[in-house]
Amino acid sequence: ERIAALKCLHDTGLKTWVSIEPYPTPNIIKQNLTEILEAVSFADKIVFGRLNYSPLVKAFTHADDFYSNQAEVVADFCRSNKIGIHIKNGTLKN
């Protein structure tokens, strides 16, 4: 319902953006990021960020690599679809 409502607003000419954050690691919930991105591919901007302050994220092996890889998926998708992007601070591996 929320995505459909946002699409309706976008279709009327309003600028829309989607916040995909806090994005969990797979040990919390498994998601298909590409499916999520395709569902919101009409948006003018996508914000992506990691889940912070959770011991479950810290328990996930290579969480920093996971978030850097997912951020690259988002960046590639946005570039390919001419969508604005903002990757939240701390999402990319230092």
N, C-alpha and C positions, 0 to 999 in steps of 0.2 A: 504494500500500500504506500509506503513512504517513497519508494523509488518511483512508482507510478505518479504520485503527486508531484514529485520533483520534476519528472519528465514533462508533465502537463505545464508546469510553470515555465520550464525551459522552452517548450513549444510555443508559448505565448510571447516569447522574446526576452524574458528575464534572464539575467546572468545567473548561472547555478554552479555550485561547487559541492564536492562530496569529500567528507573527512573519513578516511579509512584508518582509524586509530581509536583506541590502542589496539594494534594488530597483535594477536596472541601467537605464541610459538606452537608448533604442532603437538607438543606434549600436553597442551591445555585444550586445544581443539584443532582438528584438521580442517583446513579450508582450501578451496581452489581459488587462488588470487586472480587468475586469469578470468574465471567465471564471474567473479565480483566486478572486475574491471569492465568486462563486456556488458554487464548489466547497467553500468553507469557511464557508458561510453558517450552519451549525449552531453555530459557535464562540460562546463567551460574550464573547470579547474578541479584537480584532485590533490588532496592533502594526505600524506601517508606518514605514519609514525609507529614506533614500537610501543609495546607495553612496558612500562617502567615500574619499579618498586614492587615486583612480585618475586617471591622466592622460586616460583615455578619457572619463570623465565631464566633465572640464574641456574636452575637445575638442568635446563636444556643444554646439551653439549653443543658448543659452537653457536650460541645464540647470536653473537655479533656477526658471524659469517651469514647466518640465516637472514638476519635483517638487512644486511648489505645486499645480498642476492635478491631479496624481495623488493627492495628499493629500486634495484636495477630493472626488475620486471616492470614495475610501475613506470619508471622513467622511459623505458623503451616503448611501452604501450602509449604513454602520453605523447611522445615524439611522433610515433607512427600515426596517431589520430589527431594531432594538432590540438592537444589539450594542455592547458597550463598545469604546472606541477609545483608542489612545495613538499620537500622531504623534511620532516621535523628534525631539529637538532638532536643528536644522539642516536639517530637511527642508523647512520652509516658508520661502519667500522673505522676507528681512528687509525 
